Amino acid sequence: MLKIAVPNKGSLSETAAVMLAEAGYTGRKDPKELIVVDQANDVEFFYLRPRDIATYVGSGALDVGITGRDLMLDSGSPASEIDELGFAASTFRFAGPAGRFSELRELEGLRIATSYDGLVGAFLHEAGVSVTLVRLDGAVESAVRLGVADAVADVVETGSTLRKQGLEIFGPVILQSQAVLISAPGEPASGLGTLHRRLQGVMVARQYVLIDYDLPSHLIERAVALTPGVESPTISPLRDSGWVAVRAMVPRLSTNRIMDDLYELGARAILVTPIHAARL
């Protein structure tokens, strides 16, 4: 069986569980369950702390896992990233007292508080900046005010939490992170390809919809420019020889704009259908 590590709690857990369910797998019903066997799909799920997943997968104890890129890099695990999964996006930045820092090299010899000492340490080492890292499990933004550190390195969304503590962002982006699928070192395990394709199918279904419309045949080229599809749209003749039916995949977020443009062009009977699964 393919052994899959899944986050047991936190921001990654719920979305990962939904994604696996949409991919056709049967996960746990009881949040206290640690191991679930999905006989129909020949997989075994192990529910673990998100921080530990990269370690288990990197050791080869488990074949594949879902975790954050930040957690994988912070762990120093030899696990390999297979693909991005399109959720739990985050950005890591440096922040310090307003007006004090403008460049990374100004951190030389100072104390940096972070919950990701492995990730931040590797970044600073590559940049040639030597610091003292202060490992904290949370509330990193308070470290400067409390005198524990001179600056911090943490996840930044809007920056409002940092500003409330009198901090401002400076220097380069440390990492753009999101949920990723990772695998153990060595040859890919049997069943990994199927899992990967299924998860890709879920991402396609979330990003695209099917659009169908009827169109005067002399407008085909202009309509196809609006709805090129993934490879090419499907075009079928209608009973009226002057009209055709067109079907194509379009980005979900652009649906209404495309419908407006098609209507202005002369298309009619414009219908949109969600995609529940896909293989491209």
C-alpha positions as a LaTeX table, in Angstrom:
\begin{tabular}{lrrr}
\hline
Residue & $x$ (\AA) & $y$ (\AA) & $z$ (\AA) \\
\hline
Met1 & 0.00 & 0.00 & 0.00 \\
Leu2 & 1.05 & 3.58 & $-0.64$ \\
Lys3 & 1.77 & 5.18 & 2.75 \\
Ile4 & 0.59 & 8.82 & 2.82 \\
Ala5 & 1.30 & 11.33 & 5.59 \\
Val6 & $-1.54$ & 13.82 & 6.16 \\
Pro7 & $-1.63$ & 16.82 & 8.54 \\
Asn8 & $-3.68$ & 15.93 & 11.63 \\
Lys9 & $-4.49$ & 19.52 & 12.65 \\
Gly10 & $-3.81$ & 23.15 & 11.87 \\
Ser11 & $-4.38$ & 25.25 & 8.76 \\
Leu12 & $-3.23$ & 22.48 & 6.40 \\
Ser13 & $-5.39$ & 19.71 & 7.81 \\
Glu14 & $-8.95$ & 20.53 & 6.73 \\
Thr15 & $-8.12$ & 21.60 & 3.18 \\
Ala16 & $-5.85$ & 18.58 & 2.65 \\
Ala17 & $-8.63$ & 16.25 & 3.84 \\
Val18 & $-11.18$ & 17.86 & 1.50 \\
Met19 & $-8.76$ & 17.67 & $-1.41$ \\
Leu20 & $-8.09$ & 13.97 & $-0.84$ \\
Ala21 & $-11.84$ & 13.30 & $-0.59$ \\
Glu22 & $-12.43$ & 15.13 & $-3.88$ \\
Ala23 & $-9.66$ & 12.97 & $-5.37$ \\
Gly24 & $-11.67$ & 9.86 & $-4.49$ \\
Tyr25 & $-9.91$ & 8.70 & $-1.32$ \\
Thr26 & $-11.58$ & 7.69 & 1.95 \\
Gly27 & $-10.03$ & 9.41 & 4.96 \\
Arg28 & $-10.77$ & 9.34 & 8.65 \\
Lys29 & $-14.21$ & 9.90 & 10.13 \\
Asp30 & $-12.98$ & 10.28 & 13.71 \\
Pro31 & $-10.45$ & 13.09 & 14.32 \\
Lys32 & $-8.76$ & 10.88 & 16.93 \\
Glu33 & $-7.83$ & 8.21 & 14.37 \\
Leu34 & $-4.10$ & 8.13 & 13.61 \\
Ile35 & $-4.07$ & 5.53 & 10.83 \\
Val36 & $-6.75$ & 4.85 & 8.21 \\
Val37 & $-6.61$ & 2.15 & 5.53 \\
Asp38 & $-8.38$ & 2.84 & 2.24 \\
Gln39 & $-8.57$ & $-0.66$ & 0.80 \\
Ala40 & $-10.40$ & 0.40 & $-2.37$ \\
Asn41 & $-7.55$ & 2.69 & $-3.40$ \\
Asp42 & $-4.71$ & 0.61 & $-1.91$ \\
Val43 & $-3.44$ & 3.43 & 0.31 \\
Glu44 & $-2.82$ & 3.92 & 4.02 \\
Phe45 & $-3.14$ & 7.36 & 5.63 \\
Phe46 & $-1.04$ & 8.40 & 8.63 \\
Tyr47 & $-2.26$ & 11.52 & 10.46 \\
Leu48 & 0.74 & 13.38 & 11.85 \\
Arg49 & 1.79 & 16.78 & 13.16 \\
Pro50 & 2.47 & 18.98 & 10.11 \\
Arg51 & 6.00 & 19.72 & 11.37 \\
Asp52 & 6.83 & 16.01 & 11.54 \\
Ile53 & 5.60 & 14.96 & 8.10 \\
Ala54 & 8.74 & 15.93 & 6.17 \\
Thr55 & 10.89 & 14.02 & 8.69 \\
Tyr56 & 8.87 & 10.82 & 8.33 \\
Val57 & 8.76 & 11.05 & 4.54 \\
Gly58 & 12.42 & 12.04 & 4.28 \\
Ser59 & 13.43 & 9.01 & 6.33 \\
Gly60 & 11.58 & 6.69 & 3.96 \\
Ala61 & 9.23 & 5.47 & 6.69 \\
Leu62 & 6.35 & 6.90 & 4.63 \\
Asp63 & 6.17 & 7.20 & 0.86 \\
Val64 & 4.55 & 10.58 & 0.35 \\
Gly65 & 3.03 & 13.43 & 2.33 \\
Ile66 & 1.19 & 16.73 & 2.26 \\
Thr67 & 2.83 & 19.55 & 4.19 \\
Gly68 & 3.98 & 23.14 & 3.83 \\
Arg69 & 7.06 & 24.01 & 1.79 \\
Asp70 & 8.19 & 26.09 & 4.76 \\
Leu71 & 7.94 & 23.11 & 7.12 \\
Met72 & 9.79 & 20.82 & 4.70 \\
Leu73 & 12.69 & 23.23 & 4.24 \\
Asp74 & 12.81 & 24.09 & 7.94 \\
Ser75 & 13.15 & 20.40 & 8.83 \\
Gly76 & 16.19 & 19.87 & 6.63 \\
Ser77 & 14.56 & 16.67 & 5.39 \\
Pro78 & 15.88 & 15.00 & 2.20 \\
Ala79 & 12.26 & 14.61 & 1.00 \\
Ser80 & 11.56 & 15.96 & $-2.49$ \\
Glu81 & 8.82 & 18.39 & $-3.50$ \\
Ile82 & 6.67 & 16.87 & $-6.24$ \\
Asp83 & 4.08 & 19.58 & $-6.83$ \\
Glu84 & 2.36 & 22.63 & $-5.37$ \\
Leu85 & $-1.20$ & 22.02 & $-4.19$ \\
Gly86 & $-2.61$ & 25.53 & $-4.45$ \\
Phe87 & $-3.59$ & 26.28 & $-0.84$ \\
Ala88 & $-2.11$ & 27.58 & 2.44 \\
Ala89 & $-0.02$ & 30.23 & 0.69 \\
Ser90 & 2.28 & 32.30 & 2.91 \\
Thr91 & 5.21 & 34.71 & 2.59 \\
Phe92 & 8.20 & 34.86 & 4.96 \\
Arg93 & 9.86 & 38.24 & 5.57 \\
Phe94 & 12.19 & 39.98 & 7.99 \\
Ala95 & 10.83 & 42.77 & 10.19 \\
Gly96 & 12.40 & 45.11 & 12.70 \\
Pro97 & 11.74 & 48.36 & 14.60 \\
Ala98 & 10.39 & 51.03 & 12.25 \\
Gly99 & 13.22 & 52.92 & 10.58 \\
Arg100 & 16.06 & 50.82 & 12.00 \\
Phe101 & 16.80 & 48.37 & 9.15 \\
Ser102 & 16.81 & 48.69 & 5.38 \\
Glu103 & 19.20 & 45.94 & 4.21 \\
Leu104 & 19.82 & 42.33 & 5.16 \\
Arg105 & 23.51 & 42.91 & 5.97 \\
Glu106 & 22.48 & 45.21 & 8.83 \\
Leu107 & 21.44 & 42.10 & 10.77 \\
Glu108 & 25.07 & 40.98 & 11.10 \\
Gly109 & 25.77 & 39.89 & 14.70 \\
Leu110 & 22.23 & 40.55 & 15.93 \\
Arg111 & 19.49 & 38.34 & 17.40 \\
Ile112 & 16.69 & 37.15 & 15.10 \\
Ala113 & 13.55 & 35.57 & 16.56 \\
Thr114 & 11.72 & 33.00 & 14.44 \\
Ser115 & 9.69 & 29.81 & 14.59 \\
Tyr116 & 11.61 & 28.53 & 11.55 \\
Asp117 & 15.25 & 28.55 & 12.61 \\
Gly118 & 16.29 & 25.93 & 10.05 \\
Leu119 & 14.72 & 27.81 & 7.15 \\
Val120 & 15.88 & 31.27 & 8.24 \\
Gly121 & 19.34 & 30.02 & 9.23 \\
Ala122 & 19.91 & 28.47 & 5.80 \\
Phe123 & 18.72 & 31.65 & 4.07 \\
Leu124 & 21.05 & 33.89 & 6.10 \\
His125 & 23.98 & 31.49 & 5.70 \\
Glu126 & 23.58 & 31.60 & 1.92 \\
Ala127 & 23.42 & 35.39 & 2.11 \\
Gly128 & 26.65 & 35.47 & 4.16 \\
Val129 & 25.05 & 37.09 & 7.21 \\
Ser130 & 25.92 & 35.73 & 10.66 \\
Val131 & 23.28 & 36.10 & 13.39 \\
Thr132 & 22.07 & 34.49 & 16.60 \\
Leu133 & 18.76 & 32.75 & 16.03 \\
Val134 & 16.19 & 32.76 & 18.83 \\
Arg135 & 13.73 & 29.89 & 18.38 \\
Leu136 & 10.16 & 30.67 & 19.47 \\
Asp137 & 7.04 & 28.57 & 18.97 \\
Gly138 & 4.68 & 31.52 & 18.59 \\
Ala139 & 4.06 & 35.24 & 19.12 \\
Val140 & 7.32 & 36.01 & 17.31 \\
Glu141 & 6.24 & 39.59 & 16.63 \\
Ser142 & 6.46 & 40.36 & 20.39 \\
Ala143 & 10.11 & 39.32 & 20.67 \\
Val144 & 11.60 & 42.76 & 19.89 \\
Arg145 & 9.35 & 44.67 & 22.30 \\
Leu146 & 10.13 & 42.16 & 25.06 \\
Gly147 & 13.87 & 42.46 & 24.44 \\
Val148 & 14.40 & 38.86 & 23.31 \\
Ala149 & 15.53 & 39.77 & 19.78 \\
Asp150 & 16.60 & 42.71 & 17.60 \\
Ala151 & 14.47 & 41.63 & 14.61 \\
Val152 & 12.12 & 38.84 & 13.60 \\
Ala153 & 11.56 & 36.53 & 10.63 \\
Asp154 & 8.01 & 35.31 & 10.27 \\
Val155 & 5.00 & 34.72 & 8.03 \\
Val156 & 3.60 & 38.01 & 6.75 \\
Glu157 & 0.11 & 38.51 & 5.31 \\
Thr158 & $-0.94$ & 42.16 & 5.47 \\
Gly159 & 1.75 & 43.27 & 7.91 \\
Ser160 & $-0.86$ & 44.75 & 10.28 \\
Thr161 & 0.14 & 42.52 & 13.21 \\
Leu162 & 3.76 & 43.61 & 12.83 \\
Arg163 & 2.81 & 47.29 & 12.65 \\
Lys164 & 0.87 & 46.99 & 15.90 \\
Gln165 & 4.14 & 45.91 & 17.52 \\
Gly166 & 6.04 & 48.85 & 16.01 \\
Leu167 & 7.74 & 46.70 & 13.37 \\
Glu168 & 8.16 & 47.15 & 9.62 \\
Ile169 & 9.13 & 44.74 & 6.86 \\
Phe170 & 12.55 & 45.06 & 5.22 \\
Gly171 & 14.98 & 43.09 & 3.09 \\
Pro172 & 14.28 & 40.32 & 0.57 \\
Val173 & 11.52 & 37.71 & 0.67 \\
Ile174 & 12.78 & 34.68 & 2.54 \\
Leu175 & 10.31 & 32.23 & 1.02 \\
Gln176 & 7.02 & 31.99 & $-0.84$ \\
Ser177 & 5.39 & 28.93 & 0.68 \\
Gln178 & 2.24 & 26.87 & 0.16 \\
Ala179 & 1.04 & 23.31 & 0.65 \\
Val180 & 3.08 & 20.82 & $-1.36$ \\
Leu181 & 3.13 & 17.12 & $-2.15$ \\
Ile182 & 6.45 & 15.57 & $-1.11$ \\
Ser183 & 7.98 & 12.14 & $-1.62$ \\
Ala184 & 10.65 & 10.00 & $-0.01$ \\
Pro185 & 14.15 & 9.87 & $-1.55$ \\
Gly186 & 14.82 & 7.23 & $-4.19$ \\
Glu187 & 12.51 & 5.57 & $-6.68$ \\
Pro188 & 8.87 & 6.76 & $-6.58$ \\
Ala189 & 6.60 & 4.37 & $-4.70$ \\
Ser190 & 3.96 & 2.38 & $-6.55$ \\
Gly191 & 0.72 & 4.36 & $-6.62$ \\
Leu192 & 2.38 & 7.77 & $-6.32$ \\
Gly193 & 1.67 & 8.61 & $-9.95$ \\
Thr194 & $-2.04$ & 7.90 & $-9.48$ \\
Leu195 & $-2.19$ & 10.06 & $-6.34$ \\
His196 & $-0.40$ & 12.91 & $-8.12$ \\
Arg197 & $-2.72$ & 12.78 & $-11.15$ \\
Arg198 & $-5.79$ & 12.75 & $-8.94$ \\
Leu199 & $-4.64$ & 15.77 & $-6.95$ \\
Gln200 & $-3.81$ & 17.59 & $-10.18$ \\
Gly201 & $-7.33$ & 16.77 & $-11.36$ \\
Val202 & $-8.79$ & 18.35 & $-8.22$ \\
Met203 & $-6.75$ & 21.52 & $-8.80$ \\
Val204 & $-7.92$ & 21.71 & $-12.42$ \\
Ala205 & $-11.54$ & 21.25 & $-11.32$ \\
Arg206 & $-11.16$ & 24.10 & $-8.84$ \\
Gln207 & $-9.54$ & 26.45 & $-11.33$ \\
Tyr208 & $-11.63$ & 25.83 & $-14.45$ \\
Val209 & $-15.25$ & 25.44 & $-15.58$ \\
Leu210 & $-16.81$ & 24.22 & $-18.82$ \\
Ile211 & $-18.49$ & 26.82 & $-20.98$ \\
Asp212 & $-20.95$ & 25.92 & $-23.76$ \\
Tyr213 & $-22.47$ & 28.34 & $-26.25$ \\
Asp214 & $-24.09$ & 28.57 & $-29.67$ \\
Leu215 & $-22.51$ & 30.86 & $-32.25$ \\
Pro216 & $-22.91$ & 31.99 & $-35.86$ \\
Ser217 & $-20.31$ & 29.97 & $-37.73$ \\
His218 & $-18.63$ & 33.01 & $-39.30$ \\
Leu219 & $-17.61$ & 34.17 & $-35.79$ \\
Ile220 & $-15.72$ & 30.99 & $-34.84$ \\
Glu221 & $-12.21$ & 32.44 & $-35.04$ \\
Arg222 & $-13.07$ & 35.43 & $-32.87$ \\
Ala223 & $-14.88$ & 33.23 & $-30.34$ \\
Val224 & $-12.01$ & 30.76 & $-30.15$ \\
Ala225 & $-9.68$ & 33.64 & $-29.29$ \\
Leu226 & $-11.88$ & 34.23 & $-26.21$ \\
Thr227 & $-12.18$ & 30.53 & $-25.29$ \\
Pro228 & $-9.11$ & 28.68 & $-26.61$ \\
Gly229 & $-9.56$ & 25.84 & $-24.10$ \\
Val230 & $-6.71$ & 23.77 & $-22.74$ \\
Glu231 & $-5.74$ & 22.31 & $-26.13$ \\
Ser232 & $-8.55$ & 23.32 & $-28.46$ \\
Pro233 & $-12.31$ & 23.89 & $-28.06$ \\
Thr234 & $-14.86$ & 21.35 & $-29.28$ \\
Ile235 & $-16.93$ & 22.71 & $-32.17$ \\
Ser236 & $-20.03$ & 20.86 & $-33.41$ \\
Pro237 & $-22.44$ & 21.77 & $-36.20$ \\
Leu238 & $-26.05$ & 22.59 & $-35.32$ \\
Arg239 & $-29.14$ & 21.79 & $-37.36$ \\
Asp240 & $-29.08$ & 25.35 & $-38.66$ \\
Ser241 & $-26.07$ & 25.30 & $-41.00$ \\
Gly242 & $-25.20$ & 28.86 & $-40.08$ \\
Trp243 & $-24.61$ & 28.01 & $-36.40$ \\
Val244 & $-22.19$ & 25.88 & $-34.35$ \\
Ala245 & $-22.02$ & 24.72 & $-30.73$ \\
Val246 & $-18.76$ & 25.38 & $-28.87$ \\
Arg247 & $-17.45$ & 23.82 & $-25.66$ \\
Ala248 & $-14.23$ & 24.80 & $-23.89$ \\
Met249 & $-12.60$ & 24.99 & $-20.46$ \\
Val250 & $-12.12$ & 28.52 & $-19.14$ \\
Pro251 & $-10.61$ & 29.90 & $-15.91$ \\
Arg252 & $-13.26$ & 30.00 & $-13.19$ \\
Leu253 & $-12.34$ & 33.52 & $-12.09$ \\
Ser254 & $-12.78$ & 34.86 & $-15.63$ \\
Thr255 & $-16.14$ & 33.21 & $-16.28$ \\
Asn256 & $-18.45$ & 36.23 & $-16.17$ \\
Arg257 & $-16.14$ & 38.46 & $-18.20$ \\
Ile258 & $-15.86$ & 35.77 & $-20.88$ \\
Met259 & $-19.63$ & 35.29 & $-20.92$ \\
Asp260 & $-20.12$ & 39.05 & $-21.40$ \\
Asp261 & $-17.57$ & 39.14 & $-24.22$ \\
Leu262 & $-19.16$ & 36.15 & $-25.96$ \\
Tyr263 & $-22.62$ & 37.68 & $-25.74$ \\
Glu264 & $-21.36$ & 40.95 & $-27.19$ \\
Leu265 & $-19.73$ & 38.96 & $-29.99$ \\
Gly266 & $-23.02$ & 37.26 & $-30.88$ \\
Ala267 & $-22.99$ & 34.00 & $-28.94$ \\
Arg268 & $-26.21$ & 32.78 & $-27.37$ \\
Ala269 & $-27.36$ & 29.99 & $-25.01$ \\
Ile270 & $-24.18$ & 30.50 & $-22.97$ \\
Leu271 & $-24.02$ & 27.93 & $-20.18$ \\
Val272 & $-21.39$ & 27.26 & $-17.50$ \\
Thr273 & $-20.90$ & 23.87 & $-15.81$ \\
Pro274 & $-18.61$ & 23.07 & $-12.84$ \\
Ile275 & $-15.93$ & 20.40 & $-13.29$ \\
His276 & $-15.94$ & 17.75 & $-10.55$ \\
Ala277 & $-12.85$ & 15.83 & $-11.71$ \\
Ala278 & $-10.34$ & 16.03 & $-14.52$ \\
Arg279 & $-7.32$ & 14.39 & $-16.11$ \\
Leu280 & $-5.34$ & 16.55 & $-18.51$ \\
\hline
\end{tabular}
